[in-house]
Amino acid sequence: MRRLTCKETSLLVSQSLDRKLPWGERVAVRLHFLRCEACKRFKAQIQFLRKAVQRGAEKIEEASALKLSAPARQRIKRALRKQK
């Protein structure tokens, strides 16, 4: 197994947020973390940002749910789905 560069590692870390990496790539990333504190920190930061965005989206949804009636929310959801 060849060593990953920091650029390759950061790309795989980013991709791992959206898909499960194959076993070999997961092992290569973990091995890279053993010798590279910066990439390890990058992973922690990107995970923190993802959680923060998710929490923010939940808060927005909660706030909008308090102000909109159920039929209004449904109309908006249908309209947004049609635009995709």
N, C-alpha and C positions, 0 to 999 in steps of 0.2 A: 504494500500500500504506500503510495507516494504521499509526501507531505503537502498539505494545503497551504496556499498563501493566505495572507490576511484578507485580500480582496475576495478570494474564492470562499473563505470561511464566512465573511460577512454576507455574501450573497446567499449561501446555504442557510445561514441563520434567518435571514429575511424570508426565504422560501419556506422554512420550517413553520412559519406562522400560518401558512395557508395550506400546507400539505405535509403528510408524514414523510420524512426523508427515508430512503432505503437504508438498511442496516449499515452498509459500508460507508455511506456518507455520514451517518450519525457517529460512527466510530471515528472517522477521520476528523470530524469537528471536535469531538471530545479530546482526541489526542492533541489537536492544535491548542485547545484551551489549556492543556497542561504546560505549554511553553509560552503562551501569549495571554498576558493579563488584559491587554487592551481589547482583544476580541471577546474575552469572557465578560468584560464590562459592557461592551457593545450589546451582547445578548441580553444582559440584565436591563439595560436601558431600553431596548426595543420592546422587551416584554412589559416593562413598566408603562411605556407609552401606549401600548395596545390596551392594557387594562384601564388606563386613564380615559382613553377614547371610548371604550365600552361603557364605563361608568357614566361618562358625560352623556352618551347617547341614551342611557337608561334614565338619567335625570331629566333630559329634555322630553322624553316620552312621558314620564310621570307628570311633568309640569303641563304638557299639552293635554294630557288626559283629564286634568283638573279643569281645564278651561273649555274644552270642546265637548259637545254632546256626542254620544255614541254614533248616531246617524251621520253627523258631520265628519267624524273620524273615518267612518267607512267610505263615505264619498271621496274623501281625499285619498285614501289608500287605493281605491279603484282607479281614480284619475292618475295616480302615480304609476300604477301597474300598466296602464294603457300607454304611457309615454315611453316605456322601456322598449 
